[in-house]
Each structure stands twice: as structure tokens, then as C-alpha cells.
Amino acid sequence: MENQDRKNPWLGLQSYTEYDRIYGRDADIRALTQAVLNNKELLFYGKSGIGKSSILMAGLVGMCRQHGYVPISMRLEHSGIKYIDQIKQALEAESIRVVRKEAVCGNDETLWEFFHCNEFRKTNRDITTNEEAIGERVNLLFIFDQFEEIFTLSRNKVQIRDFFAELADYLNDIEPEKISKNKANVEVNTDVQSGDDMFGDIFSSVASEESKDYVFDNNIHMIFTIREDFLSEFEYYAKATPSLKQHRYQLRPLNEEQAAEIITKPRPGMVSKEVAKLIIEKVAGRTDFILDGIPEIEVDSAVLSLYLDCTKPRKRRR
């Protein structure tokens, strides 16, 4: 379902939802979706106001649902609530049940532990009995929108470093140090009288460690969206995660061909190609281009949205 505003078919600066139709970015949506599905993690960046959040909500979310993923869109808060607790709350909001396989992780679990100690299943509620039933396992896509706020709003640098360290362990698939230490600290009682008892203790301890039922087949992808002027800050904290340097998608500014599609396609026949060119000239401050299918100039998407939004009829003051 797309925007049904009869008087003005453009959303302007309003927030896009999953059910809105976004124009001019079809190629970006396809490429971004492919990048997200092909990689466990992805950094999505672009200039402020370029339309990253809109593409996520009105493009990526729907495409990923079609490919069998449950999008978990979240914007981290920095008021003191642990980030991992916010992730759990976001899962609950989407009716995803966290099913513990075995109590191998402590209460103060890391991201690696959380995603390796649990399965994630969709829940359904029986409309006749109002009872909750746990369904099949789901593929998850975590969308961390406006992730640069971790640098601008959080005053706890230790919390930021710890979160990125946990993220590195998970994305690099490295067991947290505390788990490795627990495995290394297998105590052997050398005072036992019988050699058989000594080796029995060793094998028992090792078997106990190996029997811990970690989950390694969860299908979880993550996308982090930031303004490109925070790239250096992100790289500083994410330097221990090389894949986030390799797996990236940059959203480029609109060109005049995309801008013309945004102007003309929401309501076919409402705006002619000639008028669309005049609007683009006004927004871009340039006339040295033609609408021939070949990109020549850049168009500020935020200014274009504001301009189109101003075409809405205003109520007269009495």
C-alpha cells in the first residue's frame, strides 16, 4: 500500500514506513538488499538527509521479508539501558521468543553468548484460547538505524568500547575471553591416590565442557546505518572487525533522472517531464542537463523533498 494523499502524492519530509512506495531508488534498494543477504554484517552510510532511513523502511524491510527474514528495526537509546537488553526488548516487540538451549551463559552475557546460547522462534497466539504457542525458528535481520548516535548521545565511552568489543567477538566468531578462560581452567586434582581417578576427572571435565550445547546455526544478519561524516569515528571503534571495512554500501546523492522519477511517478500524468525539469533546475540551481536517461548532475534529496512538500495546499487562515 502506498501513500494515499490525494492532494499531494509526495511524503516530503515525513517518515517513510514499510507500506509506503519510494521512487527513484529501485537500483539502490536491489543492490542494498543483495549486499545485506550476502553478508553477515554491512555498514550502510551516506550524507545526512540523503534518504537512508527511508530506503531501509520503504525498501529493504519489505525485500528482506520476501526472502524469509524478520527485520528487527531499532534505534539504540543511550540513557543507561544496556544495549543487549534493548536488543532483547526489540525482539520481544516483534513477537520473537528467545529459547535458551542450555543454561551455559551467565546473567551478564555478551553478544556472542546471547546469539550462541539461544534459538529465536516466532510466537503465535491462539485466538480461541489466547494461549501463546512457540513456532518455527526465524532468520533475523537487525537494522541499527542512525547508529552514529552512539557517538553523539552516549557519554559513556567505556560502554561504547565494550559494545564494539562484544560486536567484534560475535562478528569475528571468536569466543569471549571469559569462556576461553573457563575452558582453560580445568582443575585436575593431582593429590588423588589412583591414576585412573585422575584421568577420570580430566575426561569428565573435558566432556562437561564439550557437552555445552552452543547454537551455531542461527541465521542472523546486521546492518549499521550512519552518516558518512562519522565514518572515521566508526572505524576507530570497529577496527577489530575487518569485515565492516569490506562490507559496505554507500548511498550516493540523487541524480536528475532519479529526481524526475520521484516527481513524475507517484501520480502519472500529474506533472509533465518539462515541468519536472523546471523543478529540478530550481532545486539544483543548474540548467546544464537534459532528461535523457544519462545522469549528469546531483540533486539534493532533502531540498527536493522540502520543495515538493511545499506544494501541499495550505488551509487559509480565517
KALIN-V256973 format. One record per residue. N is the residue number from 1. RES is the residue in one letter. PHI is phi as a letter, one per 30 degrees, with the letter a starting at -180 (NA if undefined). PSI is psi in whole degrees, 0 to 359 (* if undefined). D_FIRST is the distance of its C-alpha to the first C-alpha in Angstrom with 1 decimal. Layout:
n = {N/N}
res = {RES/RES}
phi = {PHI/PHI}
psi = {PSI/PSI}
d_first = {D_FIRST/D_FIRST}
This chain:
n = {1/2/3/4/5/6/7/8/9/10/11/12/13/14/15/16/17/18/19/20/21/22/23/24/25/26/27/28/29/30/31/32/33/34/35/36/37/38/39/40/41/42/43/44/45/46/47/48/49/50/51/52/53/54/55/56/57/58/59/60/61/62/63/64/65/66/67/68/69/70/71/72/73/74/75/76/77/78/79/80/81/82/83/84/85/86/87/88/89/90/91/92/93/94/95/96/97/98/99/100/101/102/103/104/105/106/107/108/109/110/111/112/113/114/115/116/117/118/119/120/121/122/123/124/125/126/127/128/129/130/131/132/133/134/135/136/137/138/139/140/141/142/143/144/145/146/147/148/149/150/151/152/153/154/155/156/157/158/159/160/161/162/163/164/165/166/167/168/169/170/171/172/173/174/175/176/177/178/179/180/181/182/183/184/185/186/187/188/189/190/191/192/193/194/195/196/197/198/199/200/201/202/203/204/205/206/207/208/209/210/211/212/213/214/215/216/217/218/219/220/221/222/223/224/225/226/227/228/229/230/231/232/233/234/235/236/237/238/239/240/241/242/243/244/245/246/247/248/249/250/251/252/253/254/255/256/257/258/259/260/261/262/263/264/265/266/267/268/269/270/271/272/273/274/275/276/277/278/279/280/281/282/283/284/285/286/287/288/289/290/291/292/293/294/295/296/297/298/299/300/301/302/303/304/305/306/307/308/309/310/311/312/313/314/315/316/317/318}
res = {M/E/N/Q/D/R/K/N/P/W/L/G/L/Q/S/Y/T/E/Y/D/R/I/Y/G/R/D/A/D/I/R/A/L/T/Q/A/V/L/N/N/K/E/L/L/F/Y/G/K/S/G/I/G/K/S/S/I/L/M/A/G/L/V/G/M/C/R/Q/H/G/Y/V/P/I/S/M/R/L/E/H/S/G/I/K/Y/I/D/Q/I/K/Q/A/L/E/A/E/S/I/R/V/V/R/K/E/A/V/C/G/N/D/E/T/L/W/E/F/F/H/C/N/E/F/R/K/T/N/R/D/I/T/T/N/E/E/A/I/G/E/R/V/N/L/L/F/I/F/D/Q/F/E/E/I/F/T/L/S/R/N/K/V/Q/I/R/D/F/F/A/E/L/A/D/Y/L/N/D/I/E/P/E/K/I/S/K/N/K/A/N/V/E/V/N/T/D/V/Q/S/G/D/D/M/F/G/D/I/F/S/S/V/A/S/E/E/S/K/D/Y/V/F/D/N/N/I/H/M/I/F/T/I/R/E/D/F/L/S/E/F/E/Y/Y/A/K/A/T/P/S/L/K/Q/H/R/Y/Q/L/R/P/L/N/E/E/Q/A/A/E/I/I/T/K/P/R/P/G/M/V/S/K/E/V/A/K/L/I/I/E/K/V/A/G/R/T/D/F/I/L/D/G/I/P/E/I/E/V/D/S/A/V/L/S/L/Y/L/D/C/T/K/P/R/K/R/R/R}
phi = {NA/c/e/c/d/d/d/b/d/c/d/i/c/d/d/d/c/d/c/c/c/c/c/i/b/e/d/d/d/d/d/d/d/d/d/d/d/d/b/d/b/a/c/c/b/l/d/d/i/d/j/d/d/d/d/d/d/c/b/d/e/d/d/d/d/d/c/i/c/c/d/c/d/b/b/e/c/b/c/j/d/e/d/d/d/d/d/d/d/d/d/d/d/c/i/c/c/c/c/d/d/a/d/c/c/d/d/c/d/c/d/d/d/e/d/c/c/b/c/b/b/d/c/b/c/d/d/d/c/i/c/d/c/d/c/d/d/b/c/c/b/d/c/c/d/h/d/d/d/d/c/c/c/d/c/c/d/d/d/d/d/d/d/d/d/d/d/d/e/d/d/d/h/c/d/e/e/d/d/d/d/d/d/d/c/d/d/c/d/d/c/d/d/c/d/d/d/d/d/d/d/d/d/d/d/d/d/d/d/d/d/d/c/d/c/c/c/d/c/b/c/b/b/c/c/b/d/d/d/c/e/d/d/d/d/d/d/c/d/d/b/e/d/d/d/c/c/b/b/c/d/d/d/d/c/d/d/d/d/d/d/d/d/c/d/e/b/e/i/d/b/d/d/d/d/e/d/d/d/d/e/d/d/d/i/b/b/d/a/b/d/b/i/c/d/b/b/c/b/d/d/d/d/d/d/d/d/d/d/d/d/d/d/c/d/d/d/d}
psi = {130/175/128/20/107/326/327/111/359/138/342/230/7/157/135/150/176/337/5/153/127/134/157/356/23/316/319/318/317/314/319/316/316/319/320/317/332/346/144/330/151/139/123/118/160/175/157/134/9/345/23/310/323/318/323/307/315/358/294/316/310/319/319/327/319/333/13/18/148/111/132/91/128/152/107/140/152/42/9/342/131/141/322/328/325/324/317/319/322/323/316/322/334/15/37/122/130/114/111/126/316/146/67/351/143/179/324/61/152/175/319/315/315/317/352/355/355/155/158/119/145/141/146/148/126/120/340/319/347/22/146/134/137/125/209/163/152/155/131/140/109/123/107/92/148/48/343/344/342/336/330/332/335/131/358/92/328/318/321/312/318/319/315/327/316/320/319/316/316/311/330/356/52/128/138/151/323/328/318/321/321/321/325/334/47/113/134/124/101/357/0/150/328/134/326/320/321/311/331/321/319/308/325/317/316/317/323/319/317/338/350/125/72/150/121/4/19/137/97/127/154/142/131/124/125/159/140/342/357/13/316/322/318/315/326/314/333/19/340/3/84/329/333/350/332/322/92/153/122/127/115/159/158/149/177/332/318/319/320/323/320/324/319/332/329/327/86/132/348/321/126/166/324/317/322/319/321/320/316/320/318/316/316/341/28/150/359/57/161/152/87/13/357/113/135/327/168/147/129/115/323/317/320/315/318/319/314/326/328/351/354/136/133/144/135/141/138/*}
d_first = {0.0/3.8/6.9/8.3/11.8/13.9/16.9/15.8/12.8/14.1/13.7/17.3/18.8/16.3/15.2/12.1/10.2/9.0/5.3/6.2/7.4/11.1/13.6/17.3/17.4/16.6/20.2/20.4/17.5/19.2/22.6/21.7/20.1/23.3/25.5/24.1/24.4/27.9/29.3/29.9/29.5/28.1/28.7/25.9/27.3/27.2/28.2/27.2/24.2/23.3/19.7/20.4/18.4/15.3/15.7/16.4/13.3/10.6/12.7/15.4/14.1/11.6/14.4/17.0/15.4/15.5/19.2/20.0/20.1/19.3/18.5/20.7/19.8/22.7/24.6/28.3/30.3/33.9/35.6/37.8/35.6/36.1/33.4/33.7/33.2/30.0/28.8/29.8/28.0/24.7/25.2/26.0/22.9/20.8/23.2/25.1/28.8/31.5/34.2/37.6/39.5/42.8/44.1/45.0/43.4/44.7/42.9/42.9/40.9/39.6/36.3/38.1/39.4/36.2/34.4/37.5/38.6/35.4/32.8/29.2/27.8/24.7/25.6/24.7/25.9/27.5/26.4/29.9/32.0/29.7/31.2/29.6/29.8/29.8/27.8/27.9/28.1/25.1/24.6/23.9/22.5/23.7/22.1/24.7/23.0/25.5/28.3/30.8/31.1/33.4/35.9/35.3/35.0/37.1/40.8/41.8/42.6/44.0/40.7/38.9/41.6/41.5/37.7/38.0/41.0/39.1/36.2/38.8/40.4/37.1/35.8/39.3/39.8/43.0/44.3/44.8/48.4/49.1/48.2/50.5/53.2/53.1/53.5/56.4/58.2/59.2/62.4/65.4/68.4/71.3/73.8/73.4/76.6/75.1/73.5/71.5/70.1/69.1/67.1/65.7/64.2/62.8/61.1/59.8/58.3/56.7/55.4/53.9/52.0/50.8/49.6/47.0/43.8/41.5/38.1/37.6/34.8/31.8/29.0/28.0/26.6/26.4/25.1/26.7/25.3/28.0/29.0/31.4/34.2/34.4/34.9/38.7/38.3/36.0/38.4/41.3/39.9/38.3/41.4/42.1/38.9/39.5/36.2/34.3/36.3/35.4/31.8/30.0/27.3/27.7/24.9/26.6/26.2/24.1/26.2/26.3/24.5/21.4/21.8/21.9/18.7/17.0/18.7/18.3/15.1/12.4/14.2/16.6/20.0/19.7/21.7/24.4/25.4/28.6/27.0/24.7/28.0/29.6/26.9/27.3/31.0/30.8/28.7/30.6/34.0/34.8/35.4/36.8/33.9/32.4/28.9/30.1/27.9/30.4/29.6/32.4/31.6/29.5/27.1/26.5/22.8/23.4/25.5/23.1/20.3/22.9/24.1/20.7/20.2/23.6/22.6/20.9/23.3/25.4/26.9/30.6/33.0/35.5}
